[in-house]
Amino acid sequence: MKVKSTAALAAFIVAIVMAAPVAGSVIIPPGAITIPSSGMFLYLNSQAGDWVGSGIEQLYVSPDAGIVARLEPGGDQFYSSVFQGTHGWSVTMAAAPGNALVPGSYTGATGNNSTSRVAPALAVDGDGRGCNVATGQFDVSEVSFAPTGELLVFDATFEQHCDVGGPALFGRIRIDIPPPTPGVTLPSGSLIVPTSGNFFYLISQPGDYVGRGTEQLYTGADSSIKGLMLPGTPGPDYFSGRIIQGNFHFWSVVITPPPTEILVARSYISARRANTPTDHPGLDVSGDGSGCNTLTGKFDVDEISFWSTGDLKTFQATFEQHCSGAIPALFGRIRIETPAPLPPLEMTINIHDEGTQDPKSGTATISGIVFCSRQASVDLDGSVGQAFANKLGVGGTFKAHVDCAAPSTKWSGTAIPDGRPFNSGTSQATVEAIVSEYFHSFYASAAGTVKLNASK
């Protein structure tokens, strides 16, 4: 599906590509159920002896039934799944390979949908039953797409026989989806959505795979909520948010504009899954082990600003996400407010040339000074090693932490040997100082010879 960006959002919804209805060859027998003329539905009329339809008449209508459909503009295959309670159906219709599925009559269809087939394909399965060998025909009476590529209308009637000449399953499927429009409105829920601070709010409709039909709110008071704006060409074009609460909840939010655009405060429609090849806006909300394989949706960047350093200052977006073309949606909002970034940190570290060796434990303790231009929380990662003539070497590592107060602070670390104990005498030591502040990290390192003196 292709979308061309424009500042005039209304242009997205006016130029709808539509094919006019055509006369068909499938005649559905009269039944007791009135077939709708609009909306989304699957109607089935099964003859006595038909294995798949069990000889009964059925009608599934949205929104009572969950109906998902997929057809790419210019594509040769339509697929739909229909669920209601304990009932589940799938409908596949395909033109002969290399031909677009457009309005018209398709005869000589088989259940073989492999790329090696030469005929159209038809397969209607449901409630655990399907044809081993299917034959039939179908009429596509209407197809239309939004200019941004979304399927809007698909209407077809079909006649399927399990084995040649067997009793028939007749039916009609109609997909009728409104064209995408800009703007996301959060459904009413039982939770109050904050207006400031760091938060992540979700409200999921029944049947939505990711949100599981629940309403959730994570705030900076009970969760770690961070957001990062990555640079791109021609400017900031990738927002990544992470929400963690305890050891049980982890969520990810990715929002991107169409390629070559800067992410700005406006509405974005026709979103596809972020980080996949596409010229659409990108959206991907996943969490607690659930995510979409493919998705459609839209989002509003409500607010976005940056500090003079280029770091993200404020970001708020409201989104609507549908997994794999499903009707149920995951709605939500994420807001990030980051403090003013600290000035860049200048840091160095050294190692004292003398340390201690504990004869009882066999450990080695070394020390030094870390120099910092401002206060910083410093993690230390170091190693100590000894080599002896005609003897196996000794080695060990240590980790330590120190809060550096400008201009300098002493540090020390005790290396635990990974085999034989350290001895008094010459050793070789290394240390790395690491400062991680939000999404900025600073490093310093040192190496030197240390004389280990036995402690008393």
C-alpha positions in Angstrom: 0.0 0.0 0.0 1.3 3.4 -0.9 0.7 6.8 0.6 2.0 10.2 -0.5 2.4 12.8 2.2 0.6 16.1 2.1 0.0 19.0 4.5 -3.6 19.1 3.5 -5.0 16.2 5.6 -8.4 16.3 4.0 -6.9 15.2 0.7 -6.4 11.8 2.2 -10.1 11.0 2.2 -11.6 12.5 -0.9 -9.9 10.6 -3.8 -11.3 7.1 -3.3 -10.5 4.6 -6.1 -13.7 2.6 -6.7 -14.7 0.0 -9.2 -18.4 -0.1 -10.2 -20.5 -3.2 -9.3 -20.8 -5.8 -12.0 -23.3 -8.5 -12.8 -22.3 -12.0 -11.6 -22.8 -15.7 -12.3 -23.4 -17.0 -8.8 -27.1 -17.2 -7.8 -27.7 -17.7 -4.0 -30.7 -19.9 -3.3 -33.6 -18.2 -1.4 -33.3 -18.6 2.4 -35.1 -17.7 5.5 -32.5 -15.0 6.5 -32.6 -11.6 4.8 -29.2 -10.8 3.4 -28.0 -7.3 4.3 -27.3 -4.8 1.5 -24.6 -2.8 3.3 -22.2 -3.0 6.3 -19.8 -5.9 7.1 -21.2 -9.4 7.1 -20.7 -13.0 6.1 -23.8 -14.9 4.9 -23.8 -18.7 4.4 -26.5 -20.9 2.7 -25.5 -24.5 2.8 -27.3 -27.3 0.8 -28.1 -30.6 2.5 -25.1 -32.8 2.5 -22.5 -30.0 2.3 -19.8 -30.8 4.7 -18.5 -27.3 5.4 -21.8 -25.5 6.0 -23.6 -28.5 7.6 -26.7 -27.8 5.5 -27.8 -24.7 7.5 -28.2 -21.0 6.9 -26.0 -18.6 8.9 -25.4 -14.8 9.1 -22.5 -13.1 10.9 -22.8 -9.3 11.1 -20.3 -6.8 12.5 -20.0 -5.6 15.2 -21.5 -8.7 16.8 -19.0 -10.7 14.8 -15.3 -9.7 14.5 -14.5 -9.4 10.9 -10.9 -9.0 9.6 -10.1 -8.5 5.9 -7.1 -8.0 3.8 -6.5 -7.1 0.1 -3.7 -5.0 -1.2 -4.3 -2.6 -4.1 -3.4 -4.5 -7.3 -3.1 -7.7 -5.3 -4.4 -11.1 -6.4 -5.8 -12.4 -3.1 -8.5 -11.5 -0.7 -8.5 -13.0 2.8 -11.0 -12.6 5.6 -11.6 -14.2 9.0 -14.9 -14.0 10.9 -15.3 -14.8 14.6 -18.3 -14.8 16.8 -18.4 -16.7 20.1 -17.3 -20.2 19.4 -17.7 -19.8 15.6 -14.7 -19.1 13.4 -14.7 -18.8 9.6 -12.1 -17.9 6.9 -12.7 -16.9 3.3 -10.0 -16.8 0.7 -10.6 -15.7 -2.9 -7.8 -15.3 -5.4 -7.4 -14.4 -9.1 -5.2 -16.5 -11.3 -1.5 -15.7 -10.5 -0.3 -12.5 -12.0 -3.8 -11.0 -12.2 -5.3 -8.4 -9.9 -8.4 -9.4 -8.1 -10.9 -6.9 -9.5 -14.7 -6.9 -10.0 -15.7 -9.8 -12.3 -16.8 -13.4 -12.5 -14.2 -16.1 -11.6 -15.2 -19.6 -12.7 -13.3 -22.8 -12.5 -11.9 -21.9 -9.0 -10.1 -24.6 -7.0 -9.0 -24.8 -3.3 -5.4 -24.8 -4.4 -4.0 -21.4 -3.5 -0.3 -22.1 -4.3 1.7 -20.0 -6.7 1.8 -23.0 -9.1 -1.9 -22.9 -9.7 -3.2 -21.5 -13.0 -6.9 -21.0 -12.0 -8.6 -18.7 -9.5 -8.8 -20.0 -6.0 -11.7 -20.3 -3.5 -11.6 -21.7 0.0 -14.3 -21.2 2.6 -13.6 -23.0 5.9 -15.3 -22.8 9.3 -16.0 -24.3 12.6 -13.2 -26.8 12.1 -14.4 -28.0 8.7 -13.0 -27.5 5.2 -12.8 -29.2 1.8 -10.1 -31.7 1.0 -10.6 -30.8 -2.7 -12.7 -27.7 -3.4 -14.2 -26.5 -6.7 -16.4 -23.6 -7.4 -16.8 -20.0 -8.6 -17.2 -16.5 -7.2 -18.2 -13.1 -8.3 -16.5 -10.0 -7.1 -19.1 -7.3 -7.4 -17.4 -4.3 -5.8 -13.9 -3.3 -4.7 -12.6 0.1 -3.5 -9.6 1.5 -1.8 -8.7 4.7 0.0 -6.0 6.7 -1.8 -3.7 5.7 1.1 -4.2 2.1 0.2 -6.6 0.8 2.8 -9.3 -1.6 1.7 -12.7 0.2 2.0 -15.2 -2.1 0.2 -15.1 -5.7 -1.0 -18.3 -7.5 -1.9 -18.4 -11.0 -3.4 -20.7 -14.0 -3.7 -19.5 -17.5 -3.9 -20.4 -21.1 -4.6 -18.2 -23.9 -3.3 -18.3 -27.6 -3.7 -16.3 -30.1 -1.7 -15.1 -32.6 -4.4 -16.4 -32.2 -7.9 -20.2 -31.9 -8.1 -20.9 -32.2 -4.4 -23.5 -30.2 -2.5 -22.8 -26.5 -2.5 -22.0 -23.9 0.1 -23.3 -20.6 -1.2 -22.6 -17.3 0.5 -21.8 -13.6 0.3 -19.2 -11.6 2.1 -19.1 -7.8 2.3 -16.4 -5.6 3.8 -17.4 -2.0 4.3 -14.8 0.1 6.2 -14.9 3.9 6.5 -11.9 5.7 5.0 -9.2 6.8 7.4 -9.6 10.3 8.8 -7.1 12.3 10.8 -7.5 12.6 14.6 -7.6 10.1 17.4 -10.3 10.3 20.1 -9.8 8.2 23.2 -12.9 6.2 24.2 -14.4 6.9 27.6 -12.9 4.8 30.4 -13.0 4.4 34.1 -9.5 5.9 34.7 -8.7 9.6 34.7 -6.0 10.4 32.0 -3.4 12.7 33.4 -2.6 16.0 31.6 1.0 16.4 32.7 4.0 14.5 33.9 5.3 11.2 32.6 2.5 8.6 31.9 1.4 5.9 29.6 -2.4 5.2 29.2 -4.0 2.3 27.4 -7.7 1.5 26.7 -8.2 -1.7 24.7 -11.5 -2.7 23.0 -12.7 -6.3 23.5 -11.0 -8.5 20.9 -7.8 -6.4 20.7 -4.9 -8.8 20.9 -2.3 -6.5 22.5 -4.4 -4.8 25.2 -6.6 -7.8 25.9 -9.7 -5.5 26.4 -8.3 -3.9 29.5 -7.7 -0.3 30.7 -4.3 0.5 32.2 -2.4 3.6 33.4 1.3 3.8 34.2 2.7 7.0 35.8 6.1 8.3 36.8 5.1 7.6 40.4 4.9 3.8 40.0 6.8 3.1 36.8 9.9 3.9 34.9 8.8 5.9 31.8 11.4 7.1 29.4 11.4 8.4 25.9 14.1 9.0 23.3 14.0 10.9 20.0 16.6 9.7 17.6 18.0 11.9 14.8 17.4 11.1 11.2 17.4 12.7 7.8 16.3 15.4 7.5 15.7 15.7 11.2 14.2 13.9 14.3 12.2 11.1 13.0 12.1 8.2 15.5 10.4 8.3 18.9 11.0 5.3 21.2 9.4 5.0 24.5 9.9 2.3 27.3 7.6 1.7 30.2 8.6 -0.7 33.0 6.6 -1.4 36.2 8.2 -3.9 38.6 9.1 -7.3 37.1 5.7 -7.9 35.5 4.9 -5.0 33.0 7.1 -3.9 30.1 5.8 -1.8 27.2 7.3 -0.3 24.1 6.0 2.5 21.9 7.6 3.4 18.6 6.3 6.3 16.5 7.8 7.5 13.2 6.7 9.9 10.4 6.8 8.8 6.7 10.4 8.5 5.4 12.2 11.8 4.7 9.9 13.7 7.0 10.5 15.2 10.4 8.2 14.1 13.2 6.1 17.2 14.1 3.0 18.0 16.0 0.1 17.0 13.7 -2.1 14.0 12.8 -0.8 11.0 10.9 -3.1 8.5 9.3 -2.5 5.1 7.5 0.2 4.1 9.8 1.9 0.7 9.4 4.1 -1.3 11.8 7.2 0.8 12.5 10.6 -0.6 11.5 9.3 -2.4 8.5 9.9 -1.2 4.9 7.1 1.2 4.1 6.5 4.8 3.0 3.7 5.2 5.6 4.0 6.6 9.1 5.2 4.0 11.6 3.5 2.9 14.8 4.2 -0.1 17.1 2.7 -0.4 20.6 3.6 -3.8 22.2 3.9 -5.0 25.7 3.6 -7.8 28.3 4.4 -10.4 25.7 1.9 -9.3 23.1 2.5 -7.4 19.8 1.1 -7.2 16.2 2.7 -9.1 13.3 1.2 -6.4 11.0 -0.9 -3.4 12.0 -2.8 -0.4 10.7 -3.6 2.7 12.7 -3.1 6.4 13.1 -1.7 8.8 15.7 -1.6 12.4 16.7 1.6 14.0 17.9 0.0 16.4 20.3 3.2 18.1 21.6 6.9 17.9 20.8 9.7 20.1 21.9 13.5 20.0 22.5 16.0 21.5 24.8 18.7 23.8 23.2 21.1 20.8 23.4 18.8 18.8 21.0 17.6 16.5 23.7 13.9 15.7 23.9 12.0 18.0 26.3 8.3 17.1 25.9 6.5 14.6 23.8 2.9 13.6 23.8 1.1 11.3 21.3 -2.3 9.8 21.1 -2.7 6.6 19.1 -5.1 4.0 17.6 -3.7 0.6 16.6 -5.4 -2.4 14.9 -3.5 -5.7 14.7 -3.6 -7.5 11.4 -6.5 -5.4 10.1 -8.8 -6.3 13.0 -11.7 -4.0 13.9 -11.0 -3.9 17.7 -8.5 -1.2 18.5 -5.9 -0.4 21.1 -6.1 3.3 22.0 -3.7 5.1 24.2 -1.6 8.1 25.0 2.0 8.5 26.1 3.6 11.7 27.5 7.2 12.3 28.3 8.6 15.3 30.2 12.4 15.2 30.6 14.4 17.5 32.9 16.9 19.9 31.5 20.0 18.0 30.5 23.1 18.4 32.6 26.2 20.0 31.1 28.6 17.5 29.4 30.7 15.6 31.9 34.5 15.8 31.8 36.0 12.8 33.6 39.3 11.1 34.0 40.5 8.4 36.4 43.8 7.1 37.7 45.2 4.1 39.6 47.5 4.4 42.6 50.8 2.5 42.2 50.4 0.6 45.5 47.6 -1.7 46.7 47.0 -4.4 49.2 46.9 -8.2 49.2 44.9 -10.1 51.8 46.8 -13.3 52.8 43.6 -14.9 54.2 41.2 -14.4 51.3 43.7 -14.0 48.5 42.0 -10.9 47.2 43.7 -7.8 45.9 42.5 -4.2 46.6 43.5 -1.3 44.4 42.5 2.3 44.5 42.8 5.7 42.8 41.1 9.0 42.1 38.2 9.8 39.7 38.2 13.5 38.5 34.9 14.9 37.5 33.8 18.4 36.3 30.5 18.1 38.2 28.7 15.6 40.5 28.2 12.2 38.9 27.3 8.7 39.8 30.2 6.5 38.6 30.2 2.7 38.1 33.7 1.1 38.1 34.6 -2.1 36.3 38.2 -3.3 36.8 40.7 -6.2 36.7 43.9 -7.2 38.4 46.4 -9.8 37.1 49.7 -11.2 38.1 52.2 -13.3 36.1 55.0 -15.3 37.7 58.0 -17.0 36.1 57.4 -20.8 35.9 54.0 -20.4 37.6 50.4 -20.0 36.5 49.1 -16.5 36.4 46.5 -15.1 38.8 43.6 -12.9 37.7 40.4 -11.4 39.0 37.9 -8.7 38.4 35.9 -6.2 40.5 32.9 -3.9 40.3 32.5 -0.8 42.5 30.5 2.4 42.7 31.3 5.9 43.8 29.5 9.2 43.8 32.0 11.7 42.4 31.9 15.2 43.9 33.8 17.7 41.8 36.7 18.1 41.4 37.7 14.5 42.6 36.8 11.6 44.7 38.8 8.5 45.9 37.7 5.1 44.7 38.7 1.5 45.5 37.9 -2.0 44.3 38.6 -5.5 45.6 39.4 -8.1 43.0 38.4 -11.7 43.8 40.8 -14.2 42.2 39.2 -16.6 39.7 41.6 -19.4 40.7 44.8 -19.3 42.8 45.0 -16.4 45.3 46.8 -13.2 44.6 50.3 -12.8 46.0 52.2 -9.8 47.2 54.3 -8.2 44.5 53.8 -6.6 41.1 50.4 -6.7 39.3 48.8 -5.2 36.3 45.5 -3.4 36.8 42.9 -1.7 34.6 39.8 0.2 35.5 36.9 1.8 33.5 34.6 4.5 34.9 31.1 4.6 33.4 28.5 7.3 34.0 25.0 6.7 32.5 22.6 9.6 32.7 19.2 9.1 31.0 20.3 8.5 27.4 23.8 9.9 27.7 26.9 8.0 28.8 30.4 9.0 29.6 33.5 6.9 29.9 37.1 7.1 31.2 39.7 4.4 31.7 43.2 3.8 33.1 45.8 1.0 33.3 49.0 0.7 35.3 51.4 -1.4 37.4 50.4 -1.8 41.0 52.6 -3.2 43.8 50.5 -5.3 46.1 51.6 -5.2 49.7 50.4 -7.9 52.1 47.9 -6.6 54.6 48.3 -7.3 58.3 
